[in-house]
Amino acid sequence: MPGRVGDLPVALRVPLLILGFLSLLSGILGGLARLGWAVPLPSAQALALHGPLMICGFFGTVIGLERAVALGRRWAYAAPLMSGAGGGVLLLGGPWQAGAILLSGGSALLLTATLRVVRRQRELFTVTLALGAASCLLGNLLWLGGAPPSQVVALWGNFLVLTIAGERLELSRFLPLSQRARQVFLLVVLLLLSGSVAVVLQRAELLYGLGLLALALWLLRQDIARRTVREHGLTRFIAVCLLSGYGWLALSGVILLASGGLHAPGYDAVLHALLLGFVFAMVFGHAPIIFPAVVHVRMPWHWTFYLPLLVLHASLLLRLAGDVLADTRLVALGGVANALALLLFILSTISSVIRGARE
Amino acid sequence: MTESPPTMPDEATVLAALRTVNDPEVGMNVVDLGLVYGLTIEPGRVAVDLTMTTPACPLGEMITDDARRALTAVTPQGTTVEVRLVWEPAWSPQRMSVEARRRFGWE
């Protein structure tokens, strides 16, 4: 397959993707161990480092890869390489500081690559993408400096939330978006940024909940998914993923507001509504276009794409019910079903790629 | 494999071929989205300039490959098919076709 001049050959992108997925698998196992399940762990610290593995290891790598493919420049692939290596150090039981340094380097490179995009196209959505990458870098540096993950988790969350918000704003350019809607979007971004800082400072954390809720309402009102959900096949599937994800985003904000901050008892529910419900619904929806774009495979549309999404939502309902009822067994059960949803997603992706190769 | 056509396609045929290349997220083809910037048809060569709505979009490579495949199917064997990704001038919603703009609620 002819790549662009100066771009990384497709064959060399695959190992980067695999590196990211190793972080994901270790992160899932760490999460299950946290809930009390006796699962094999790649290293004992995978339990404590569940969050960094999932967000910085997995998402740092795949988003870095996605941005590098968009930019088509070889140096930009150093971002997913460093993030993937950082995740690798963490999951193999290496010193966490070494992992944190690599992850910081990865996010610094992602920020550099994104600023390159901003320079080419100075728009609110590209700036939002850059703020997402900057949030990740800041979170990583604070973590490296000794802040516990629970304190920087809103910064890490914003890495994903702002990246997604920026991409959605970009797509909303197909629609006649009013000046007012743009201004509200800017306000929402400012709310999310100040909210993540509030979580670091452990005061006025409600700001973050307000930001999440406001973003959900903005997206539910303005996103092109509201129109494309009337289409067919893959286009509709993506829209269903998005709209259902926005529901979880809204809920995460509401639960945070109801718990008075990002701490127990709402901590598990807020973070998993946000990072599993919202973020992974987005991942499920976009994998059938991003995978083919990154590694040049075909993923023909198939109705079974809906199965992992269904299990994701059902399992998250179970987990959040457990959170609300303070029933740890229910939370643990929901957690296993969450893992099952992610596993189903990986299997569905692989089988779709095989189907695509046969066609 | 379908057989290659014996003669060079005209502009309408080339555009019809490009109309089979979709942005999967939006469910609309690259012609109606206004992503086709240039079209050259001469004996033995078809060249198309395509843009993406943003350089942050990772689909560029895939969509240019799809376009190349669609054009190869409507050109005689041995034709040089060139699809270039260009960024100037930056895409804007005004470039969408009347049909697309109506569908997205512009008029």
Interface residues (C-beta under 8 A of the other chain):
Chain A: M1 G3 R4 D7 E66 R67 V69 A70 L71 G72 T114 V117 R120 Q121 E123 F125 T126 L129 G166 E167 E170 L171 R173 F174 L175 P176 I224 R227 T228 E231 H232 L234 T235 I238 H286 P288 I289 I290 P292 A293 V294 H296
Chain B: P24 E25 V26 G27 L33 T53 T54 P55 A56 C57 P58 L59 G60 E61 M62 D65 L85 W87 A90 P93 M96 A100 R103 F104 G105 W106
